[in-house]
Amino acid sequence: MFPFLDRTIAANPSPAQFAETLAVCIEPLLDNLYEALMEQLAADPDNFRIPGEETCPASFMERRIRTLREQTTAG
């Protein structure tokens, strides 16, 4: 990662240019990671749950999505 960041800093001396270039370069990677995680969550939410824990991210998202759906159908 260092050679990439070193070249990016050399090509974009201002912090704003560096941040913009870094965001553009990393965005596809993060999009792919997001898609992969969402597919895994959809396939088996228990992958993201610690046994016995009701405050895990999967439980939170299930409650949040259920609440949003209930509000949408109620409105």
N, C-alpha and C positions, 0 to 999 in steps of 0.2 A: 504494500500500500504506500510505503514511503516514496518510491520513485514516482508514482502517479501524483501524489500530493506535491512533491517537489517540483515537478514539471508544471503542474497547474498553478502553483504560486508564482513560478517564474514567468508564466505566460499572462497572468492576471495579477498585477501588482496591488491593485486596490482590494480591500476587504469585500466590497460589494461585488466586484467582478469575480473574485474567488468564490464567494458564496453561491453566486448564480451558476457558475460553471460546475461547481461541485454538486449542486442540486440537480442540474441537467444530467450529469453523468451517473449519479446514484439513483435517480428516479426509476429507471427501468428495473434495476435490481430490487428496489423496495416494492415496486408494483408486483413483480413476480413473487416475492416473498409473501406479500399480502394475499395474493390469489391462492398460493399454495396453502397458507394457513387457513383461509376461509374454506377451501375444499376439504381439508382435514377436519375442520370443525363441523361442517355440514355432514360429512360421512360418519363421524363418531364424536359427538361432543364430550364423551367421557375421556378422550385423549387429553383434554385440557382441564380435567377435574381431579382434585386430590380426594381420594376416598374419604367420605365423612365431612368434607368441607363444603358448606353451602355458600361461601362467599368467594368462590373461585371465579375467574373471568368468564368461564362458560356459563355458570349459573347467573352471573350478573347480566350477561348478554341475553340469555333466555328470558329473564324477567323483563329486561328493557324492551326487547322485541315484542313480547307478549303485551306489555303495557301500551306500546305504540299501536299495535294492531287493535287492541280494545278501544283505544281513543279514536282511532280512525273509523272503526265500525260504529261507534257511538255517535260520532259527529256527522 
